[in-house]
Amino acid sequence: MNHIPRPTLEWHPVFWPDGRTIQLDIFKFWLSAHDGLPPYAQARIIDLISLRLKKVRPDACLWVSVQAPSSWYVREVWRLIKNHIPTAVLSTEHDLNTERDFLPSTRYNFNRTLPHPVFGHQTNTDNRDIKDSTMRVLHILARLKTAHTVEITSLAGFSKTYVRKQLRDLQTRGFIERKKIGKYEGWEIKNRGLRYAHRSWHVPKGSHFAPYRREFRYAAERHRRISRLWRSWLEAAYPMVEIWECWTEVSLHYGIPDALAWGMYNNREMIFWLEVDSGHTSGKIMGRNYLKRLKNANSFSRKWGLPIVFCILSKPWVIKEIAGYIKGDFPTLAIIGHDWRHFGQLPTLEFGSWNQDLTSSEYWLRHRTEGPLPFDPTKYPSKLKKMKIASPPKEKSNKPRFVDYSSIQNEVYWDRDPNDR
């Protein structure tokens, strides 16, 4: 028999006046925007639950209650679900009013008495004493797979000391382990931690959720590190900004931003779109690509009804090259460019125009080493260069490099040198 997992859904039926016949067979599901998943991943979880529910209760309706600081996340989740059954996605502040809240429209159950749903067994209660902040760190690692402490700190929005404490707690429980990432030590989530994160997200057992959970594509090391520091970069550059959530390598309908932050700035809700470019292509191709991305961001801004800050972090010559290709009217976009070596600084936001601050970045790069060094350089001697051993020259062969075919035709033959081997 198919069962409904107990911690996932609650049954909220609507009865006819007789009190026995069910008018609407409604199941309620909760999710939060602070679970570490972008909207398309949450929409996939709703689709998986809808398919499981449809097998057990063909006439069921799903009521999704979303905990979010604003309505953008709720509208984006509702837009991305596939509506396998009548579904209503509402904020926790709004209650279900009528059957018209469901899409597609539902139908009444006339003269039919449905049995009480049979829920599955309660999941094991091990590790249920995990705090919400610790669970948030686990959710971030479940999406990143491997990360350094500073990257987890940026995405979580906590202090570095506090995140280290949560990481040690997760390591004690056997959810994560230390791993060398590149040159430095980092963290990697274990299979046990992934299974626990899936259960906390209410992913149905046996579902293939990895492509929707993880980053959409795996970038290079420096590219990936800058993207994961986007939230802390924004908070350091704009003290008045309030970031609610930040995701890296998010898949949108057209385009994949390297990082997408959602928050409020100057009492205005907005999206902070980041693109990191290493400059490994020609200026003409980069200009064409970024003009296309700006048009996509402009269409998203109109669709969402939110202003977007479009930032490009790259090398100085890339920023100067891209600036010559930005053409068009983007009134809801604030387009900025910045040197990716100068952390914690960004240009002033002006919607409808392009702005960069390479002059201040170049000044900072020239004068950042004028003061005393924070360490003693004599304790870190430079590595000795390896002595290059010159290889002996190769002996020249006395074999002719070409054959004179005219001499062969005249039956004039040459003899091979016996010393030539």
C-alpha positions as CSV (number, residue, x, y, z in Angstrom):
1,M,0.0,0.0,0.0
2,N,1.2,3.5,-0.8
3,H,1.5,5.7,2.3
4,I,1.8,9.4,2.7
5,P,4.9,10.5,4.7
6,R,3.7,11.8,8.1
7,P,6.0,14.8,8.6
8,T,5.4,16.1,5.0
9,L,1.6,16.6,4.7
10,E,-1.4,17.4,6.8
11,W,-5.0,16.5,5.9
12,H,-7.4,19.5,5.8
13,P,-10.6,18.2,4.2
14,V,-13.7,20.4,3.4
15,F,-16.9,18.5,4.2
16,W,-20.4,19.0,2.9
17,P,-23.1,20.1,5.4
18,D,-23.9,16.5,6.3
19,G,-20.4,16.3,7.9
20,R,-19.5,12.9,6.3
21,T,-19.1,13.5,2.5
22,I,-15.9,15.2,1.6
23,Q,-16.2,18.2,-0.7
24,L,-12.5,19.0,-1.2
25,D,-9.7,16.5,-0.4
26,I,-7.0,19.0,0.6
27,F,-3.5,18.3,1.8
28,K,-1.2,21.0,3.2
29,F,2.5,21.2,2.7
30,W,5.0,23.7,4.3
31,L,8.3,25.0,2.9
32,S,10.5,28.0,3.7
33,A,12.5,30.3,1.5
34,H,15.4,30.0,4.1
35,D,15.9,26.2,3.4
36,G,18.9,26.9,1.1
37,L,17.2,26.0,-2.1
38,P,16.3,28.3,-5.0
39,P,12.7,28.4,-6.3
40,Y,13.1,25.9,-9.1
41,A,14.4,23.3,-6.6
42,Q,11.4,23.8,-4.3
43,A,9.1,23.6,-7.3
44,R,10.6,20.2,-8.2
45,I,9.9,18.9,-4.6
46,I,6.3,20.0,-5.0
47,D,6.0,18.2,-8.3
48,L,7.4,15.0,-6.8
49,I,5.0,15.1,-3.9
50,S,2.1,15.8,-6.2
51,L,2.9,12.7,-8.3
52,R,3.1,10.5,-5.2
53,L,-0.2,12.0,-3.9
54,K,-1.9,11.5,-7.2
55,K,-1.3,7.8,-7.0
56,V,-2.9,7.5,-3.6
57,R,-5.7,10.1,-3.8
58,P,-6.6,10.9,-7.5
59,D,-8.9,13.7,-6.5
60,A,-6.6,15.3,-4.0
61,C,-5.6,19.0,-3.9
62,L,-2.3,20.4,-2.6
63,W,-2.1,23.6,-0.5
64,V,1.5,24.8,-0.3
65,S,2.2,27.3,2.5
66,V,5.5,29.2,1.9
67,Q,7.3,31.1,4.6
68,A,9.1,34.0,2.9
69,P,9.8,37.7,3.7
70,S,8.3,38.8,0.4
71,S,5.9,37.6,-2.3
72,W,8.6,37.2,-5.0
73,Y,9.7,33.7,-3.8
74,V,6.0,32.6,-3.5
75,R,5.2,33.8,-7.1
76,E,8.3,32.2,-8.5
77,V,7.6,28.8,-7.0
78,W,4.0,28.9,-8.2
79,R,5.2,29.8,-11.7
80,L,7.6,26.9,-11.9
81,I,5.5,24.0,-10.7
82,K,3.8,21.8,-13.3
83,N,0.4,21.4,-11.6
84,H,0.0,17.7,-11.8
85,I,-2.9,18.1,-9.3
86,P,-4.9,21.2,-8.3
87,T,-2.3,23.3,-6.4
88,A,-2.4,26.5,-4.4
89,V,0.8,28.2,-3.4
90,L,0.2,30.9,-0.8
91,S,2.2,32.7,1.8
92,T,1.9,31.8,5.5
93,E,0.3,35.1,6.1
94,H,-2.6,34.2,3.8
95,D,-5.2,31.5,4.4
96,L,-7.0,29.4,1.8
97,N,-10.2,31.1,0.9
98,T,-12.1,29.2,-1.8
99,E,-11.6,26.5,-4.3
100,R,-10.7,29.2,-6.9
101,D,-7.2,29.5,-5.3
102,F,-6.2,26.1,-6.9
103,L,-4.8,25.9,-10.4
104,P,-5.9,24.0,-12.4
105,S,-9.5,24.4,-11.1
106,T,-10.6,21.6,-8.9
107,R,-13.9,19.7,-8.9
108,Y,-16.2,18.8,-6.1
109,N,-16.6,15.2,-4.8
110,F,-20.4,14.6,-4.9
111,N,-21.9,11.7,-2.9
112,R,-18.5,10.2,-2.2
113,T,-17.1,9.3,1.2
114,L,-13.3,9.1,1.0
115,P,-11.4,7.1,3.6
116,H,-9.1,8.7,6.0
117,P,-5.5,8.9,4.5
118,V,-3.1,6.3,5.8
119,F,0.1,8.0,6.7
120,G,3.5,6.2,6.7
121,H,5.6,5.5,9.8
122,Q,7.2,8.3,11.6
123,T,10.8,8.8,10.6
124,N,13.6,8.1,13.1
125,T,14.1,10.8,15.6
126,D,17.9,10.6,15.7
127,N,19.6,14.0,15.5
128,R,16.3,15.8,16.0
129,D,18.0,18.2,18.4
130,I,19.8,20.0,15.6
131,K,19.4,23.8,15.8
132,D,18.0,25.7,12.9
133,S,21.3,27.5,12.3
134,T,23.2,24.2,12.2
135,M,20.6,22.8,9.8
136,R,21.1,25.9,7.6
137,V,24.8,25.2,7.3
138,L,24.1,21.6,6.4
139,H,21.6,22.7,3.7
140,I,24.3,25.0,2.2
141,L,26.9,22.2,2.1
142,A,24.3,19.8,0.6
143,R,24.0,22.2,-2.3
144,L,27.7,23.0,-2.7
145,K,29.0,19.5,-2.0
146,T,32.5,20.9,-1.1
147,A,33.3,24.4,0.2
148,H,35.7,26.4,2.4
149,T,34.6,27.9,5.7
150,V,34.6,31.5,4.4
151,E,32.3,30.5,1.5
152,I,29.8,28.8,3.9
153,T,30.0,31.8,6.1
154,S,29.1,34.2,3.3
155,L,26.1,32.2,2.1
156,A,24.8,31.5,5.6
157,G,25.0,35.1,6.8
158,F,26.5,34.2,10.1
159,S,29.9,35.1,11.7
160,K,32.9,33.0,10.9
161,T,33.4,31.9,14.5
162,Y,29.8,30.8,14.8
163,V,29.9,28.9,11.5
164,R,33.1,27.0,12.7
165,K,31.1,25.9,15.8
166,Q,28.3,24.6,13.6
167,L,30.7,22.8,11.3
168,R,32.4,21.1,14.3
169,D,28.9,20.0,15.5
170,L,28.0,18.5,12.1
171,Q,31.4,16.8,12.0
172,T,30.8,15.2,15.4
173,R,27.4,13.8,14.1
174,G,29.1,12.3,11.1
175,F,27.4,14.5,8.5
176,I,30.5,16.2,7.1
177,E,34.3,15.7,7.0
178,R,37.4,17.6,6.3
179,K,38.8,17.5,2.7
180,K,41.6,19.3,0.9
181,I,40.1,21.5,-1.9
182,G,42.9,22.8,-4.1
183,K,45.7,24.0,-1.8
184,Y,43.7,24.5,1.3
185,E,41.5,22.5,3.7
186,G,37.8,22.6,3.3
187,W,34.6,20.6,4.1
188,E,32.7,17.9,2.2
189,I,29.3,16.6,3.0
190,K,29.0,12.8,3.4
191,N,26.2,10.6,2.2
192,R,24.7,10.5,5.6
193,G,24.4,14.3,5.7
194,L,22.9,14.3,2.2
195,R,20.2,11.8,3.2
196,Y,19.4,13.9,6.3
197,A,19.2,17.1,4.3
198,H,16.8,15.4,1.8
199,R,14.6,14.3,4.6
200,S,14.5,17.8,6.1
201,W,13.5,19.1,2.6
202,H,10.8,16.4,2.4
203,V,12.1,14.9,-0.8
204,P,10.2,11.7,-1.4
205,K,12.2,8.6,-0.9
206,G,13.7,7.1,-4.1
207,S,13.4,10.4,-6.1
208,H,16.3,11.6,-8.2
209,F,16.8,15.1,-6.8
210,A,20.6,15.7,-7.2
211,P,20.4,17.7,-10.5
212,Y,18.0,20.2,-8.8
213,R,19.8,20.3,-5.4
214,R,23.3,21.1,-6.5
215,E,24.8,24.0,-8.4
216,F,23.7,24.0,-12.1
217,R,27.3,23.9,-13.3
218,Y,30.7,23.6,-11.7
219,A,33.0,26.6,-12.4
220,A,36.8,27.0,-11.9
221,E,38.2,27.5,-8.5
222,R,38.6,31.3,-8.5
223,H,35.4,31.8,-10.4
224,R,33.5,29.6,-7.9
225,R,35.0,31.4,-4.9
226,I,34.1,34.9,-6.0
227,S,30.5,33.7,-6.7
228,R,30.1,32.2,-3.3
229,L,31.3,35.4,-1.6
230,W,28.7,37.5,-3.4
231,R,26.5,38.0,-0.3
232,S,29.4,39.1,2.0
233,W,30.7,41.3,-0.9
234,L,27.3,43.1,-1.1
235,E,27.0,43.5,2.7
236,A,30.5,45.0,2.9
237,A,30.0,47.4,-0.1
238,Y,26.5,48.6,0.8
239,P,25.9,48.9,4.6
240,M,22.2,49.6,4.0
241,V,21.6,46.4,2.2
242,E,19.6,43.5,3.7
243,I,20.1,40.2,2.0
244,W,17.5,37.5,2.6
245,E,18.9,34.7,0.5
246,C,21.8,34.1,-1.9
247,W,22.3,31.1,-4.3
248,T,25.1,30.3,-6.7
249,E,24.8,28.9,-10.2
250,V,21.0,29.3,-10.4
251,S,19.2,28.1,-13.4
252,L,16.6,30.5,-14.8
253,H,14.5,30.2,-17.9
254,Y,17.2,31.9,-20.0
255,G,20.6,32.2,-18.6
256,I,22.5,31.0,-15.5
257,P,23.7,33.7,-13.2
258,D,26.9,32.9,-11.3
259,A,25.2,34.2,-8.1
260,L,21.7,35.5,-7.4
261,A,21.0,37.5,-4.2
262,W,17.5,38.5,-3.0
263,G,17.0,41.3,-0.5
264,M,16.2,44.9,0.1
265,Y,18.2,48.1,-0.4
266,N,16.9,51.6,0.5
267,N,13.5,50.1,1.4
268,R,13.2,48.6,-2.1
269,E,13.0,44.9,-2.7
270,M,15.4,43.9,-5.5
271,I,17.5,41.2,-7.1
272,F,21.3,41.3,-7.2
273,W,22.6,39.4,-10.3
274,L,26.3,38.6,-10.5
275,E,28.4,37.6,-13.5
276,V,32.1,36.6,-13.1
277,D,34.2,36.6,-16.2
278,S,37.8,35.3,-16.4
279,G,38.4,37.0,-19.8
280,H,39.4,33.9,-21.7
281,T,37.7,35.0,-24.9
282,S,37.7,38.0,-27.3
283,G,36.1,41.3,-26.5
284,K,33.7,41.0,-29.4
285,I,32.3,37.7,-28.1
286,M,32.1,39.0,-24.5
287,G,30.3,42.1,-25.6
288,R,27.8,40.1,-27.6
289,N,27.2,37.6,-24.7
290,Y,26.7,40.3,-22.1
291,L,24.3,42.3,-24.2
292,K,22.2,39.2,-24.5
293,R,22.4,38.6,-20.7
294,L,21.4,42.2,-20.1
295,K,18.3,41.7,-22.3
296,N,17.4,38.5,-20.4
297,A,17.8,40.3,-17.0
298,N,15.6,43.2,-18.3
299,S,12.9,40.7,-19.3
300,F,13.1,39.1,-15.9
301,S,12.9,42.4,-14.2
302,R,9.7,43.3,-16.0
303,K,8.2,39.8,-15.4
304,W,9.0,39.9,-11.7
305,G,8.2,43.5,-11.2
306,L,11.5,44.0,-9.3
307,P,14.6,46.2,-10.1
308,I,17.8,44.2,-10.7
309,V,21.4,45.2,-9.9
310,F,23.5,43.6,-12.7
311,C,27.1,43.3,-11.6
312,I,30.2,42.2,-13.6
313,L,33.3,41.2,-11.7
314,S,36.4,40.6,-13.8
315,K,39.8,41.9,-14.7
316,P,40.1,45.6,-15.5
317,W,40.6,45.2,-19.2
318,V,37.5,43.0,-19.4
319,I,35.4,45.7,-17.7
320,K,36.7,48.4,-20.1
321,E,36.0,46.2,-23.1
322,I,32.5,45.3,-22.1
323,A,31.6,48.9,-21.4
324,G,31.8,49.7,-25.1
325,Y,29.2,47.1,-26.1
326,I,26.5,48.0,-23.5
327,K,23.8,49.6,-25.6
328,G,20.1,50.0,-25.1
329,D,17.6,51.3,-22.6
330,F,17.4,49.4,-19.3
331,P,15.5,51.6,-16.9
332,T,15.0,48.9,-14.3
333,L,18.7,47.7,-14.3
334,A,21.6,49.2,-12.4
335,I,24.6,47.9,-14.4
336,I,27.9,48.1,-12.6
337,G,31.5,46.8,-13.2
338,H,34.2,46.2,-10.7
339,D,37.7,44.7,-10.4
340,W,37.4,41.2,-8.9
341,R,40.6,41.7,-6.8
342,H,39.1,44.5,-4.8
343,F,36.8,42.8,-2.3
344,G,34.2,44.7,-0.4
345,Q,33.9,47.7,-2.8
346,L,31.3,48.3,-5.5
347,P,30.3,51.3,-7.6
348,T,27.3,53.6,-6.8
349,L,24.0,52.2,-8.0
350,E,22.3,54.2,-10.7
351,F,19.3,52.6,-12.4
352,G,19.2,52.9,-16.2
353,S,23.0,53.6,-16.6
354,W,26.4,51.9,-16.5
355,N,28.8,52.7,-13.7
356,Q,32.3,51.4,-12.9
357,D,35.0,52.4,-10.4
358,L,38.3,51.1,-11.9
359,T,40.1,54.3,-11.0
360,S,39.7,53.7,-7.2
361,S,40.5,50.0,-7.7
362,E,43.8,50.8,-9.5
363,Y,44.7,53.3,-6.8
364,W,44.1,50.7,-4.1
365,L,46.1,48.1,-5.9
366,R,49.1,50.5,-6.3
367,H,49.1,51.6,-2.6
368,R,48.0,48.4,-0.8
369,T,51.6,47.3,-0.2
370,E,53.1,50.6,1.0
371,G,52.4,50.0,4.6
372,P,54.3,47.5,6.9
373,L,53.6,43.9,6.2
374,P,51.5,42.0,8.8
375,F,54.2,39.2,8.9
376,D,57.9,38.9,8.9
377,P,59.0,38.1,5.3
378,T,62.3,36.6,6.5
379,K,60.5,33.7,8.0
380,Y,59.2,32.7,4.5
381,P,62.2,32.5,2.2
382,S,61.6,32.1,-1.4
383,K,62.0,28.7,-3.0
384,L,65.2,27.9,-4.7
385,K,65.0,27.6,-8.4
386,K,65.9,24.3,-9.9
387,M,69.2,24.3,-11.9
388,K,68.5,23.8,-15.5
389,I,70.7,21.0,-16.9
390,A,71.5,21.7,-20.5
391,S,70.9,18.6,-22.6
392,P,73.7,17.6,-25.0
393,P,73.1,18.5,-28.7
394,K,71.9,15.7,-30.9
395,E,74.3,14.2,-33.4
396,K,73.6,15.3,-36.9
397,S,72.7,12.6,-39.3
398,N,74.6,12.3,-42.7
399,K,71.5,10.9,-44.3
400,P,70.3,13.1,-47.1
401,R,67.2,15.1,-46.4
402,F,65.7,14.5,-49.8
403,V,66.1,12.2,-52.8
404,D,66.9,13.6,-56.2
405,Y,64.4,11.6,-58.3
406,S,66.1,12.7,-61.5
407,S,69.2,10.8,-60.5
408,I,67.1,7.7,-59.9
409,Q,65.6,7.9,-63.3
410,N,69.2,8.1,-64.8
411,E,70.1,5.0,-62.8
412,V,72.6,6.8,-60.6
413,Y,72.5,5.3,-57.1
414,W,74.0,6.5,-53.9
415,D,75.4,4.2,-51.2
416,R,74.3,4.5,-47.5
417,D,77.0,5.3,-45.0
418,P,77.7,2.2,-42.9
419,N,78.2,4.3,-39.8
420,D,74.7,5.8,-40.1
421,R,72.4,3.7,-37.9
